[in-house]
Amino acid sequence: MPDDEAVVKRLDALIYLAMNQARLADLTSEQKIKELKGLGFSDTEVAKIIGKTRGYVSSVTSRARKGKT
């Protein structure tokens, strides 16, 4: 079971996403992935949120770490 700090962190991320929904709608998939990963979501969670495969998210994340995005 997650601890209180983890739950609060996740709620903060969800509130951020809700408050920035209009701005996030205009981002590319790659930009959305970067934003969500920055909020602490896992590749699997990001994939579910944006409707892509976990492999796609992992690939984009890997390219971003290598500076190719």
PDB file with SEQRES, HELIX, SHEET and CRYST1 records, atoms N, CA, C and O in Angstrom:
SEQRES   1 A   69  MET PRO ASP ASP GLU ALA VAL VAL LYS ARG LEU ASP ALA          
SEQRES   2 A   69  LEU ILE TYR LEU ALA MET ASN GLN ALA ARG LEU ALA ASP          
SEQRES   3 A   69  LEU THR SER GLU GLN LYS ILE LYS GLU LEU LYS GLY LEU          
SEQRES   4 A   69  GLY PHE SER ASP THR GLU VAL ALA LYS ILE ILE GLY LYS          
SEQRES   5 A   69  THR ARG GLY TYR VAL SER SER VAL THR SER ARG ALA ARG          
SEQRES   6 A   69  LYS GLY LYS THR                                              
HELIX    1 AA1 ASP A    4  MET A   19  1                                  16    
HELIX    2 AA2 GLN A   21  ALA A   25  1                                   5    
HELIX    3 AA3 SER A   29  GLY A   38  1                                  10    
HELIX    4 AA4 ASP A   43  ILE A   50  1                                   8    
HELIX    5 AA5 ARG A   54  ARG A   65  1                                  12    
CRYST1    1.000    1.000    1.000  90.00  90.00  90.00 P 1           1          
ATOM      1  N   MET A   1       0.845  -1.182   0.000  1.00  0.00           N  
ATOM      2  CA  MET A   1       0.000   0.000   0.000  1.00  0.00           C  
ATOM      3  C   MET A   1       0.888   1.243   0.000  1.00  0.00           C  
ATOM      4  O   MET A   1       1.851   1.324   0.763  1.00  0.00           O  
ATOM      5  N   PRO A   2       0.558   2.221  -0.868  1.00  0.00           N  
ATOM      6  CA  PRO A   2       1.390   3.426  -0.945  1.00  0.00           C  
ATOM      7  C   PRO A   2       1.303   4.250   0.335  1.00  0.00           C  
ATOM      8  O   PRO A   2       0.283   4.264   1.023  1.00  0.00           O  
ATOM      9  N   ASP A   3       2.400   4.929   0.631  1.00  0.00           N  
ATOM     10  CA  ASP A   3       2.392   5.784   1.812  1.00  0.00           C  
ATOM     11  C   ASP A   3       1.720   7.118   1.490  1.00  0.00           C  
ATOM     12  O   ASP A   3       1.455   7.431   0.329  1.00  0.00           O  
ATOM     13  N   ASP A   4       1.454   7.884   2.525  1.00  0.00           N  
ATOM     14  CA  ASP A   4       0.735   9.149   2.359  1.00  0.00           C  
ATOM     15  C   ASP A   4       1.469  10.105   1.427  1.00  0.00           C  
ATOM     16  O   ASP A   4       0.839  10.799   0.629  1.00  0.00           O  
ATOM     17  N   GLU A   5       2.785  10.148   1.523  1.00  0.00           N  
ATOM     18  CA  GLU A   5       3.570  11.056   0.681  1.00  0.00           C  
ATOM     19  C   GLU A   5       3.407  10.716  -0.803  1.00  0.00           C  
ATOM     20  O   GLU A   5       3.286  11.614  -1.637  1.00  0.00           O  
ATOM     21  N   ALA A   6       3.405   9.441  -1.126  1.00  0.00           N  
ATOM     22  CA  ALA A   6       3.238   9.017  -2.519  1.00  0.00           C  
ATOM     23  C   ALA A   6       1.847   9.379  -3.039  1.00  0.00           C  
ATOM     24  O   ALA A   6       1.697   9.791  -4.189  1.00  0.00           O  
ATOM     25  N   VAL A   7       0.847   9.225  -2.198  1.00  0.00           N  
ATOM     26  CA  VAL A   7      -0.523   9.567  -2.592  1.00  0.00           C  
ATOM     27  C   VAL A   7      -0.649  11.065  -2.825  1.00  0.00           C  
ATOM     28  O   VAL A   7      -1.260  11.493  -3.804  1.00  0.00           O  
ATOM     29  N   VAL A   8      -0.082  11.852  -1.946  1.00  0.00           N  
ATOM     30  CA  VAL A   8      -0.129  13.313  -2.090  1.00  0.00           C  
ATOM     31  C   VAL A   8       0.592  13.741  -3.368  1.00  0.00           C  
ATOM     32  O   VAL A   8       0.106  14.609  -4.092  1.00  0.00           O  
ATOM     33  N   LYS A   9       1.735  13.142  -3.643  1.00  0.00           N  
ATOM     34  CA  LYS A   9       2.486  13.469  -4.865  1.00  0.00           C  
ATOM     35  C   LYS A   9       1.647  13.165  -6.110  1.00  0.00           C  
ATOM     36  O   LYS A   9       1.616  13.963  -7.047  1.00  0.00           O  
ATOM     37  N   ARG A  10       0.978  12.027  -6.118  1.00  0.00           N  
ATOM     38  CA  ARG A  10       0.142  11.651  -7.259  1.00  0.00           C  
ATOM     39  C   ARG A  10      -1.051  12.584  -7.401  1.00  0.00           C  
ATOM     40  O   ARG A  10      -1.404  12.969  -8.515  1.00  0.00           O  
ATOM     41  N   LEU A  11      -1.671  12.950  -6.296  1.00  0.00           N  
ATOM     42  CA  LEU A  11      -2.791  13.893  -6.344  1.00  0.00           C  
ATOM     43  C   LEU A  11      -2.335  15.251  -6.849  1.00  0.00           C  
ATOM     44  O   LEU A  11      -3.041  15.887  -7.631  1.00  0.00           O  
ATOM     45  N   ASP A  12      -1.171  15.703  -6.416  1.00  0.00           N  
ATOM     46  CA  ASP A  12      -0.620  16.973  -6.912  1.00  0.00           C  
ATOM     47  C   ASP A  12      -0.432  16.924  -8.424  1.00  0.00           C  
ATOM     48  O   ASP A  12      -0.736  17.892  -9.121  1.00  0.00           O  
ATOM     49  N   ALA A  13       0.068  15.800  -8.933  1.00  0.00           N  
ATOM     50  CA  ALA A  13       0.273  15.647 -10.370  1.00  0.00           C  
ATOM     51  C   ALA A  13      -1.058  15.676 -11.111  1.00  0.00           C  
ATOM     52  O   ALA A  13      -1.163  16.301 -12.167  1.00  0.00           O  
ATOM     53  N   LEU A  14      -2.063  15.016 -10.579  1.00  0.00           N  
ATOM     54  CA  LEU A  14      -3.375  14.994 -11.227  1.00  0.00           C  
ATOM     55  C   LEU A  14      -4.030  16.368 -11.216  1.00  0.00           C  
ATOM     56  O   LEU A  14      -4.672  16.760 -12.191  1.00  0.00           O  
ATOM     57  N   ILE A  15      -3.874  17.094 -10.126  1.00  0.00           N  
ATOM     58  CA  ILE A  15      -4.408  18.458 -10.068  1.00  0.00           C  
ATOM     59  C   ILE A  15      -3.710  19.338 -11.098  1.00  0.00           C  
ATOM     60  O   ILE A  15      -4.357  20.126 -11.788  1.00  0.00           O  
ATOM     61  N   TYR A  16      -2.388  19.202 -11.200  1.00  0.00           N  
ATOM     62  CA  TYR A  16      -1.623  19.963 -12.199  1.00  0.00           C  
ATOM     63  C   TYR A  16      -2.142  19.669 -13.609  1.00  0.00           C  
ATOM     64  O   TYR A  16      -2.359  20.585 -14.402  1.00  0.00           O  
ATOM     65  N   LEU A  17      -2.339  18.386 -13.912  1.00  0.00           N  
ATOM     66  CA  LEU A  17      -2.829  18.004 -15.233  1.00  0.00           C  
ATOM     67  C   LEU A  17      -4.214  18.577 -15.498  1.00  0.00           C  
ATOM     68  O   LEU A  17      -4.479  19.065 -16.597  1.00  0.00           O  
ATOM     69  N   ALA A  18      -5.089  18.525 -14.521  1.00  0.00           N  
ATOM     70  CA  ALA A  18      -6.442  19.056 -14.684  1.00  0.00           C  
ATOM     71  C   ALA A  18      -6.417  20.562 -14.918  1.00  0.00           C  
ATOM     72  O   ALA A  18      -7.164  21.075 -15.752  1.00  0.00           O  
ATOM     73  N   MET A  19      -5.567  21.269 -14.188  1.00  0.00           N  
ATOM     74  CA  MET A  19      -5.502  22.722 -14.316  1.00  0.00           C  
ATOM     75  C   MET A  19      -4.857  23.162 -15.629  1.00  0.00           C  
ATOM     76  O   MET A  19      -5.092  24.280 -16.088  1.00  0.00           O  
ATOM     77  N   ASN A  20      -4.054  22.302 -16.231  1.00  0.00           N  
ATOM     78  CA  ASN A  20      -3.339  22.659 -17.464  1.00  0.00           C  
ATOM     79  C   ASN A  20      -3.854  21.886 -18.676  1.00  0.00           C  
ATOM     80  O   ASN A  20      -3.144  21.754 -19.673  1.00  0.00           O  
ATOM     81  N   GLN A  21      -5.059  21.383 -18.599  1.00  0.00           N  
ATOM     82  CA  GLN A  21      -5.613  20.537 -19.651  1.00  0.00           C  
ATOM     83  C   GLN A  21      -5.609  21.214 -21.025  1.00  0.00           C  
ATOM     84  O   GLN A  21      -5.251  20.575 -22.015  1.00  0.00           O  
ATOM     85  N   ALA A  22      -5.988  22.459 -21.108  1.00  0.00           N  
ATOM     86  CA  ALA A  22      -6.044  23.155 -22.398  1.00  0.00           C  
ATOM     87  C   ALA A  22      -4.656  23.287 -23.017  1.00  0.00           C  
ATOM     88  O   ALA A  22      -4.482  23.058 -24.214  1.00  0.00           O  
ATOM     89  N   ARG A  23      -3.678  23.655 -22.210  1.00  0.00           N  
ATOM     90  CA  ARG A  23      -2.308  23.805 -22.724  1.00  0.00           C  
ATOM     91  C   ARG A  23      -1.739  22.461 -23.155  1.00  0.00           C  
ATOM     92  O   ARG A  23      -1.079  22.365 -24.189  1.00  0.00           O  
ATOM     93  N   LEU A  24      -1.993  21.430 -22.370  1.00  0.00           N  
ATOM     94  CA  LEU A  24      -1.452  20.104 -22.677  1.00  0.00           C  
ATOM     95  C   LEU A  24      -2.071  19.512 -23.931  1.00  0.00           C  
ATOM     96  O   LEU A  24      -1.432  18.705 -24.606  1.00  0.00           O  
ATOM     97  N   ALA A  25      -3.305  19.893 -24.261  1.00  0.00           N  
ATOM     98  CA  ALA A  25      -3.980  19.356 -25.439  1.00  0.00           C  
ATOM     99  C   ALA A  25      -3.243  19.726 -26.724  1.00  0.00           C  
ATOM    100  O   ALA A  25      -3.315  18.996 -27.713  1.00  0.00           O  
ATOM    101  N   ASP A  26      -2.543  20.847 -26.713  1.00  0.00           N  
ATOM    102  CA  ASP A  26      -1.840  21.324 -27.906  1.00  0.00           C  
ATOM    103  C   ASP A  26      -0.435  20.754 -28.053  1.00  0.00           C  
ATOM    104  O   ASP A  26       0.230  21.035 -29.051  1.00  0.00           O  
ATOM    105  N   LEU A  27       0.036  19.966 -27.096  1.00  0.00           N  
ATOM    106  CA  LEU A  27       1.391  19.413 -27.146  1.00  0.00           C  
ATOM    107  C   LEU A  27       1.450  18.169 -28.024  1.00  0.00           C  
ATOM    108  O   LEU A  27       0.449  17.476 -28.205  1.00  0.00           O  
ATOM    109  N   THR A  28       2.624  17.896 -28.563  1.00  0.00           N  
ATOM    110  CA  THR A  28       2.836  16.655 -29.296  1.00  0.00           C  
ATOM    111  C   THR A  28       2.905  15.500 -28.304  1.00  0.00           C  
ATOM    112  O   THR A  28       3.037  15.716 -27.099  1.00  0.00           O  
ATOM    113  N   SER A  29       2.817  14.283 -28.809  1.00  0.00           N  
ATOM    114  CA  SER A  29       2.916  13.099 -27.944  1.00  0.00           C  
ATOM    115  C   SER A  29       4.229  13.108 -27.177  1.00  0.00           C  
ATOM    116  O   SER A  29       4.260  12.787 -25.989  1.00  0.00           O  
ATOM    117  N   GLU A  30       5.310  13.473 -27.849  1.00  0.00           N  
ATOM    118  CA  GLU A  30       6.615  13.503 -27.203  1.00  0.00           C  
ATOM    119  C   GLU A  30       6.652  14.515 -26.064  1.00  0.00           C  
ATOM    120  O   GLU A  30       7.221  14.246 -25.006  1.00  0.00           O  
ATOM    121  N   GLN A  31       6.048  15.673 -26.279  1.00  0.00           N  
ATOM    122  CA  GLN A  31       6.015  16.701 -25.247  1.00  0.00           C  
ATOM    123  C   GLN A  31       5.155  16.265 -24.062  1.00  0.00           C  
ATOM    124  O   GLN A  31       5.493  16.530 -22.909  1.00  0.00           O  
ATOM    125  N   LYS A  32       4.035  15.591 -24.360  1.00  0.00           N  
ATOM    126  CA  LYS A  32       3.171  15.084 -23.290  1.00  0.00           C  
ATOM    127  C   LYS A  32       3.915  14.045 -22.452  1.00  0.00           C  
ATOM    128  O   LYS A  32       3.815  14.036 -21.226  1.00  0.00           O  
ATOM    129  N   ILE A  33       4.655  13.180 -23.122  1.00  0.00           N  
ATOM    130  CA  ILE A  33       5.419  12.159 -22.403  1.00  0.00           C  
ATOM    131  C   ILE A  33       6.425  12.817 -21.484  1.00  0.00           C  
ATOM    132  O   ILE A  33       6.545  12.433 -20.321  1.00  0.00           O  
ATOM    133  N   LYS A  34       7.149  13.800 -21.985  1.00  0.00           N  
ATOM    134  CA  LYS A  34       8.147  14.497 -21.173  1.00  0.00           C  
ATOM    135  C   LYS A  34       7.476  15.141 -19.959  1.00  0.00           C  
ATOM    136  O   LYS A  34       7.990  15.054 -18.844  1.00  0.00           O  
ATOM    137  N   GLU A  35       6.346  15.776 -20.175  1.00  0.00           N  
ATOM    138  CA  GLU A  35       5.616  16.444 -19.096  1.00  0.00           C  
ATOM    139  C   GLU A  35       5.170  15.433 -18.033  1.00  0.00           C  
ATOM    140  O   GLU A  35       5.363  15.659 -16.839  1.00  0.00           O  
ATOM    141  N   LEU A  36       4.577  14.329 -18.469  1.00  0.00           N  
ATOM    142  CA  LEU A  36       4.076  13.325 -17.538  1.00  0.00           C  
ATOM    143  C   LEU A  36       5.202  12.609 -16.799  1.00  0.00           C  
ATOM    144  O   LEU A  36       5.094  12.338 -15.603  1.00  0.00           O  
ATOM    145  N   LYS A  37       6.276  12.306 -17.514  1.00  0.00           N  
ATOM    146  CA  LYS A  37       7.432  11.675 -16.858  1.00  0.00           C  
ATOM    147  C   LYS A  37       8.021  12.627 -15.821  1.00  0.00           C  
ATOM    148  O   LYS A  37       8.469  12.188 -14.761  1.00  0.00           O  
ATOM    149  N   GLY A  38       8.025  13.914 -16.115  1.00  0.00           N  
ATOM    150  CA  GLY A  38       8.515  14.906 -15.179  1.00  0.00           C  
ATOM    151  C   GLY A  38       7.668  14.987 -13.910  1.00  0.00           C  
ATOM    152  O   GLY A  38       8.149  15.417 -12.862  1.00  0.00           O  
ATOM    153  N   LEU A  39       6.408  14.573 -14.011  1.00  0.00           N  
ATOM    154  CA  LEU A  39       5.519  14.554 -12.859  1.00  0.00           C  
ATOM    155  C   LEU A  39       5.638  13.264 -12.066  1.00  0.00           C  
ATOM    156  O   LEU A  39       4.992  13.104 -11.031  1.00  0.00           O  
ATOM    157  N   GLY A  40       6.473  12.335 -12.556  1.00  0.00           N  
ATOM    158  CA  GLY A  40       6.713  11.114 -11.807  1.00  0.00           C  
ATOM    159  C   GLY A  40       5.916   9.904 -12.241  1.00  0.00           C  
ATOM    160  O   GLY A  40       5.947   8.874 -11.568  1.00  0.00           O  
ATOM    161  N   PHE A  41       5.202  10.004 -13.352  1.00  0.00           N  
ATOM    162  CA  PHE A  41       4.452   8.853 -13.841  1.00  0.00           C  
ATOM    163  C   PHE A  41       5.395   7.856 -14.505  1.00  0.00           C  
ATOM    164  O   PHE A  41       6.385   8.251 -15.122  1.00  0.00           O  
ATOM    165  N   SER A  42       5.093   6.576 -14.382  1.00  0.00           N  
ATOM    166  CA  SER A  42       5.900   5.525 -15.016  1.00  0.00           C  
ATOM    167  C   SER A  42       5.567   5.451 -16.502  1.00  0.00           C  
ATOM    168  O   SER A  42       4.581   6.035 -16.952  1.00  0.00           O  
ATOM    169  N   ASP A  43       6.390   4.733 -17.258  1.00  0.00           N  
ATOM    170  CA  ASP A  43       6.127   4.556 -18.690  1.00  0.00           C  
ATOM    171  C   ASP A  43       4.762   3.928 -18.922  1.00  0.00           C  
ATOM    172  O   ASP A  43       4.031   4.346 -19.821  1.00  0.00           O  
ATOM    173  N   THR A  44       4.413   2.932 -18.123  1.00  0.00           N  
ATOM    174  CA  THR A  44       3.126   2.251 -18.267  1.00  0.00           C  
ATOM    175  C   THR A  44       1.969   3.207 -17.995  1.00  0.00           C  
ATOM    176  O   THR A  44       0.970   3.197 -18.715  1.00  0.00           O  
ATOM    177  N   GLU A  45       2.100   4.027 -16.965  1.00  0.00           N  
ATOM    178  CA  GLU A  45       1.052   4.994 -16.638  1.00  0.00           C  
ATOM    179  C   GLU A  45       0.917   6.051 -17.733  1.00  0.00           C  
ATOM    180  O   GLU A  45      -0.196   6.414 -18.113  1.00  0.00           O  
ATOM    181  N   VAL A  46       2.037   6.539 -18.235  1.00  0.00           N  
ATOM    182  CA  VAL A  46       2.015   7.533 -19.310  1.00  0.00           C  
ATOM    183  C   VAL A  46       1.343   6.944 -20.551  1.00  0.00           C  
ATOM    184  O   VAL A  46       0.527   7.608 -21.188  1.00  0.00           O  
ATOM    185  N   ALA A  47       1.679   5.718 -20.889  1.00  0.00           N  
ATOM    186  CA  ALA A  47       1.095   5.062 -22.055  1.00  0.00           C  
ATOM    187  C   ALA A  47      -0.425   4.984 -21.946  1.00  0.00           C  
ATOM    188  O   ALA A  47      -1.134   5.247 -22.917  1.00  0.00           O  
ATOM    189  N   LYS A  48      -0.920   4.627 -20.777  1.00  0.00           N  
ATOM    190  CA  LYS A  48      -2.368   4.556 -20.565  1.00  0.00           C  
ATOM    191  C   LYS A  48      -3.011   5.933 -20.679  1.00  0.00           C  
ATOM    192  O   LYS A  48      -4.096   6.065 -21.245  1.00  0.00           O  
ATOM    193  N   ILE A  49      -2.358   6.948 -20.153  1.00  0.00           N  
ATOM    194  CA  ILE A  49      -2.918   8.304 -20.158  1.00  0.00           C  
ATOM    195  C   ILE A  49      -3.017   8.856 -21.572  1.00  0.00           C  
ATOM    196  O   ILE A  49      -4.029   9.460 -21.927  1.00  0.00           O  
ATOM    197  N   ILE A  50      -1.975   8.658 -22.389  1.00  0.00           N  
ATOM    198  CA  ILE A  50      -1.978   9.272 -23.728  1.00  0.00           C  
ATOM    199  C   ILE A  50      -2.421   8.321 -24.837  1.00  0.00           C  
ATOM    200  O   ILE A  50      -2.508   8.722 -25.997  1.00  0.00           O  
ATOM    201  N   GLY A  51      -2.702   7.071 -24.492  1.00  0.00           N  
ATOM    202  CA  GLY A  51      -3.210   6.130 -25.487  1.00  0.00           C  
ATOM    203  C   GLY A  51      -2.156   5.585 -26.434  1.00  0.00           C  
ATOM    204  O   GLY A  51      -2.453   5.299 -27.594  1.00  0.00           O  
ATOM    205  N   LYS A  52      -0.956   5.440 -25.964  1.00  0.00           N  
ATOM    206  CA  LYS A  52       0.137   4.858 -26.750  1.00  0.00           C  
ATOM    207  C   LYS A  52       0.615   3.593 -26.058  1.00  0.00           C  
ATOM    208  O   LYS A  52       0.192   3.300 -24.939  1.00  0.00           O  
ATOM    209  N   THR A  53       1.494   2.839 -26.712  1.00  0.00           N  
ATOM    210  CA  THR A  53       2.032   1.634 -26.086  1.00  0.00           C  
ATOM    211  C   THR A  53       3.166   2.008 -25.133  1.00  0.00           C  
ATOM    212  O   THR A  53       3.778   3.070 -25.249  1.00  0.00           O  
ATOM    213  N   ARG A  54       3.428   1.106 -24.189  1.00  0.00           N  
ATOM    214  CA  ARG A  54       4.538   1.328 -23.262  1.00  0.00           C  
ATOM    215  C   ARG A  54       5.856   1.363 -24.022  1.00  0.00           C  
ATOM    216  O   ARG A  54       6.763   2.111 -23.657  1.00  0.00           O  
ATOM    217  N   GLY A  55       5.970   0.558 -25.079  1.00  0.00           N  
ATOM    218  CA  GLY A  55       7.179   0.549 -25.892  1.00  0.00           C  
ATOM    219  C   GLY A  55       7.435   1.893 -26.557  1.00  0.00           C  
ATOM    220  O   GLY A  55       8.576   2.349 -26.631  1.00  0.00           O  
ATOM    221  N   TYR A  56       6.371   2.527 -27.041  1.00  0.00           N  
ATOM    222  CA  TYR A  56       6.504   3.847 -27.664  1.00  0.00           C  
ATOM    223  C   TYR A  56       6.997   4.865 -26.642  1.00  0.00           C  
ATOM    224  O   TYR A  56       7.906   5.649 -26.915  1.00  0.00           O  
ATOM    225  N   VAL A  57       6.382   4.840 -25.460  1.00  0.00           N  
ATOM    226  CA  VAL A  57       6.765   5.778 -24.405  1.00  0.00           C  
ATOM    227  C   VAL A  57       8.217   5.543 -23.995  1.00  0.00           C  
ATOM    228  O   VAL A  57       8.974   6.496 -23.815  1.00  0.00           O  
ATOM    229  N   SER A  58       8.602   4.288 -23.848  1.00  0.00           N  
ATOM    230  CA  SER A  58       9.983   3.958 -23.481  1.00  0.00           C  
ATOM    231  C   SER A  58      10.960   4.456 -24.534  1.00  0.00           C  
ATOM    232  O   SER A  58      12.028   4.972 -24.204  1.00  0.00           O  
ATOM    233  N   SER A  59      10.596   4.301 -25.795  1.00  0.00           N  
ATOM    234  CA  SER A  59      11.453   4.747 -26.893  1.00  0.00           C  
ATOM    235  C   SER A  59      11.641   6.265 -26.866  1.00  0.00           C  
ATOM    236  O   SER A  59      12.758   6.763 -27.004  1.00  0.00           O  
ATOM    237  N   VAL A  60      10.551   6.983 -26.689  1.00  0.00           N  
ATOM    238  CA  VAL A  60      10.620   8.443 -26.642  1.00  0.00           C  
ATOM    239  C   VAL A  60      11.450   8.890 -25.437  1.00  0.00           C  
ATOM    240  O   VAL A  60      12.266   9.806 -25.542  1.00  0.00           O  
ATOM    241  N   THR A  61      11.236   8.239 -24.299  1.00  0.00           N  
ATOM    242  CA  THR A  61      11.993   8.572 -23.084  1.00  0.00           C  
ATOM    243  C   THR A  61      13.483   8.314 -23.287  1.00  0.00           C  
ATOM    244  O   THR A  61      14.321   9.115 -22.872  1.00  0.00           O  
ATOM    245  N   SER A  62      13.804   7.202 -23.922  1.00  0.00           N  
ATOM    246  CA  SER A  62      15.204   6.862 -24.178  1.00  0.00           C  
ATOM    247  C   SER A  62      15.858   7.883 -25.105  1.00  0.00           C  
ATOM    248  O   SER A  62      16.977   8.330 -24.853  1.00  0.00           O  
ATOM    249  N   ARG A  63      15.156   8.253 -26.182  1.00  0.00           N  
ATOM    250  CA  ARG A  63      15.694   9.255 -27.112  1.00  0.00           C  
ATOM    251  C   ARG A  63      15.902  10.592 -26.411  1.00  0.00           C  
ATOM    252  O   ARG A  63      16.887  11.287 -26.660  1.00  0.00           O  
ATOM    253  N   ALA A  64      14.966  10.943 -25.533  1.00  0.00           N  
ATOM    254  CA  ALA A  64      15.074  12.220 -24.813  1.00  0.00           C  
ATOM    255  C   ALA A  64      16.305  12.219 -23.900  1.00  0.00           C  
ATOM    256  O   ALA A  64      16.993  13.232 -23.784  1.00  0.00           O  
ATOM    257  N   ARG A  65      16.578  11.086 -23.256  1.00  0.00           N  
ATOM    258  CA  ARG A  65      17.744  10.993 -22.370  1.00  0.00           C  
ATOM    259  C   ARG A  65      19.031  11.131 -23.184  1.00  0.00           C  
ATOM    260  O   ARG A  65      20.027  11.662 -22.691  1.00  0.00           O  
ATOM    261  N   LYS A  66      19.009  10.657 -24.415  1.00  0.00           N  
ATOM    262  CA  LYS A  66      20.191  10.730 -25.259  1.00  0.00           C  
ATOM    263  C   LYS A  66      20.306  12.082 -25.954  1.00  0.00           C  
ATOM    264  O   LYS A  66      21.280  12.341 -26.661  1.00  0.00           O  
ATOM    265  N   GLY A  67      19.302  12.952 -25.751  1.00  0.00           N  
ATOM    266  CA  GLY A  67      19.345  14.284 -26.328  1.00  0.00           C  
ATOM    267  C   GLY A  67      18.936  14.356 -27.780  1.00  0.00           C  
ATOM    268  O   GLY A  67      19.327  15.284 -28.488  1.00  0.00           O  
ATOM    269  N   LYS A  68      18.148  13.386 -28.239  1.00  0.00           N  
ATOM    270  CA  LYS A  68      17.755  13.364 -29.644  1.00  0.00           C  
ATOM    271  C   LYS A  68      16.352  13.897 -29.883  1.00  0.00           C  
ATOM    272  O   LYS A  68      15.834  13.773 -30.993  1.00  0.00           O  
ATOM    273  N   THR A  69      15.720  14.490 -28.869  1.00  0.00           N  
ATOM    274  CA  THR A  69      14.363  15.001 -29.038  1.00  0.00           C  
ATOM    275  C   THR A  69      14.346  16.490 -28.982  1.00  0.00           C  
ATOM    276  O   THR A  69      13.283  17.100 -29.106  1.00  0.00           O  
TER     277      THR A  69                                                      
END                                                                             
